[in-house]
Amino acid sequence: MKIKLNSESFRFTGEEKVNLSELPTQVKDLYESKEAYESLLEEFRQEIDELQTTMYAHNRYGLLLIFQAMDAAGKDGTIKHVMSGVNPFGIRIHNFKRPTEQELEHDFLWRTTVQLPERGSIAIFNRSYYEEVLVVKVHPEILTKGQRIPEAYTKDLDKVWKHRYKDINALEKYLHRNGIAVMKFFLNVSKKEQGKRLIERIEDPSKNWKFEEADVQERAYWNDYMKAYEEMIRETSTDHSPWHVIPADDKKNMRLIVSHLILEKLRTFDMHFPESDAKRQEALKKLISTIQEQDKD
């Protein structure tokens, strides 16, 4: 089953203008019914699993998937629905929350660098090092009070962000050169839809655990966050590690788009299952009789 999707309409490589207020938070449904949606998603999941298995056996490539968004945009659900059923041996999911004391003792890239994917595997970052040019940019006092960076290096905030964009770009270029692809998704939810979802978390006792009072406090900085996201996308989008801005008001569409884009990326990898030569095949066939003899015991 196929869907009509122009992948380029979601992709930013650094050449395009980025104005989130002009980008859609919802698109025309890619599915005709709930059953059609579930069938499509399952088809995508199966192919992702097959390609990931090939990648695991080939053991040359790695893939890093980064999800960034405002609260309640659907990061957790997207990761769950898109990657459900994929062989867990080749998947690592990391949720980056507030930095621990140990993490604060290191440079800002340390805690994510130690979780980068191994060859043959997919690592998924639910939030990432990009928090350092989002939350920290909106609340720059974190630099000195939380991260305890010397004041001499934080006086010029414009220089701080410029240097962090440069460091991030260098890391992603380095990964690309080592066969580790980086896919970055910004789930673009509207303020109205986000508010609706936050209220649902309050009204539904079974969802109270998802709600934090800080979510409402951070919502007051919505415009500041949108500016930070726009600059982040503009400054860190590249040909090899583009940002994908995904309309997030409809969760089903969002999951289908993300699945489709991941599949497109995996299909570009030149990979295959290891092949054995004639000598090894002959040696393996001789073991069949050994196994059959063992079964007689």
URJO-V454400 format. One record per backbone hydrogen bond with DSSP energy under -1.0 kcal/mol. NH is the residue of the N-H (numbers start at 1). CO is the residue of the C=O. E is the energy in kcal/mol with one decimal. If there is no record, write none. Layout:
NH:CO:E ; NH:CO:E
This chain:
7:5:-1.0 ; 9:6:-1.6 ; 10:7:-1.7 ; 12:243:-2.8 ; 22:19:-1.9 ; 37:33:-2.4 ; 38:34:-2.5 ; 39:35:-2.2 ; 40:36:-2.5 ; 41:37:-2.8 ; 42:38:-2.1 ; 43:39:-2.1 ; 44:40:-2.4 ; 45:41:-2.7 ; 46:42:-2.3 ; 47:43:-1.8 ; 48:44:-2.6 ; 49:45:-2.6 ; 50:46:-2.3 ; 51:47:-2.7 ; 52:48:-2.6 ; 53:49:-2.3 ; 54:50:-1.9 ; 55:51:-2.5 ; 56:52:-2.5 ; 57:53:-2.2 ; 58:54:-2.9 ; 59:55:-2.3 ; 62:179:-2.0 ; 63:121:-2.0 ; 64:181:-3.1 ; 65:123:-3.0 ; 66:183:-3.0 ; 67:125:-2.7 ; 68:185:-2.8 ; 73:70:-1.5 ; 78:74:-2.2 ; 79:75:-2.5 ; 80:76:-2.5 ; 81:77:-2.7 ; 82:78:-2.5 ; 83:79:-2.0 ; 84:80:-1.1 ; 86:83:-2.1 ; 90:87:-1.7 ; 91:88:-1.2 ; 92:122:-2.3 ; 94:124:-3.1 ; 96:126:-2.1 ; 104:100:-2.1 ; 106:103:-1.5 ; 110:107:-1.5 ; 113:109:-2.3 ; 114:110:-1.8 ; 115:112:-1.4 ; 116:113:-1.5 ; 120:61:-4.6 ; 121:118:-1.8 ; 122:90:-3.0 ; 123:63:-2.6 ; 124:92:-3.2 ; 125:65:-3.3 ; 126:94:-2.9 ; 127:67:-2.3 ; 127:125:-1.1 ; 131:128:-1.8 ; 132:129:-1.5 ; 133:130:-1.7 ; 134:131:-1.2 ; 136:131:-1.9 ; 138:134:-2.5 ; 139:135:-2.2 ; 142:139:-2.1 ; 143:140:-1.6 ; 145:141:-2.7 ; 146:142:-1.2 ; 147:142:-3.1 ; 149:143:-2.3 ; 153:150:-2.0 ; 154:151:-1.6 ; 160:156:-1.6 ; 161:157:-2.3 ; 162:158:-2.1 ; 163:159:-2.6 ; 164:160:-2.1 ; 165:161:-2.6 ; 166:162:-1.9 ; 167:163:-2.5 ; 168:164:-2.6 ; 169:165:-2.6 ; 170:166:-2.1 ; 171:167:-2.2 ; 172:168:-2.4 ; 173:169:-2.1 ; 174:170:-2.3 ; 175:171:-2.5 ; 176:172:-2.2 ; 177:173:-2.2 ; 178:175:-1.1 ; 179:176:-1.6 ; 180:175:-2.8 ; 181:62:-2.5 ; 183:64:-3.1 ; 184:242:-1.1 ; 185:66:-3.3 ; 186:244:-3.0 ; 187:68:-2.1 ; 188:246:-2.8 ; 189:187:-1.3 ; 194:190:-2.4 ; 195:191:-2.3 ; 196:192:-1.9 ; 197:193:-2.1 ; 198:194:-2.4 ; 199:195:-2.1 ; 200:196:-1.8 ; 201:197:-1.7 ; 202:198:-1.2 ; 203:199:-2.7 ; 204:200:-2.2 ; 207:204:-2.4 ; 208:205:-1.1 ; 210:207:-1.6 ; 211:208:-1.4 ; 215:212:-2.0 ; 217:213:-1.4 ; 218:214:-2.8 ; 219:215:-1.3 ; 221:218:-2.0 ; 222:219:-1.6 ; 225:221:-2.5 ; 226:222:-2.5 ; 227:223:-2.0 ; 228:224:-2.1 ; 229:225:-2.9 ; 230:226:-2.4 ; 231:227:-2.3 ; 232:228:-2.4 ; 233:229:-2.8 ; 234:230:-2.3 ; 235:231:-2.8 ; 236:232:-1.8 ; 243:12:-1.9 ; 244:184:-2.5 ; 245:10:-2.5 ; 246:186:-2.7 ; 248:188:-2.1 ; 249:25:-3.0 ; 254:250:-2.2 ; 255:251:-2.3 ; 256:252:-2.1 ; 257:253:-2.6 ; 258:254:-2.4 ; 259:255:-2.4 ; 260:256:-2.4 ; 261:257:-2.4 ; 262:258:-2.3 ; 263:259:-2.4 ; 264:260:-2.2 ; 265:261:-1.9 ; 266:262:-2.6 ; 267:263:-2.3 ; 268:265:-1.2 ; 269:266:-1.2 ; 271:269:-1.5 ; 281:277:-2.4 ; 282:278:-2.2 ; 283:279:-1.9 ; 284:280:-2.6 ; 285:281:-2.2 ; 286:282:-1.4 ; 287:284:-1.0 ; 288:285:-1.2 ; 291:287:-2.5 ; 292:288:-2.4 ; 293:289:-2.2 ; 294:290:-2.1 ; 295:291:-1.7 ; 297:294:-1.2
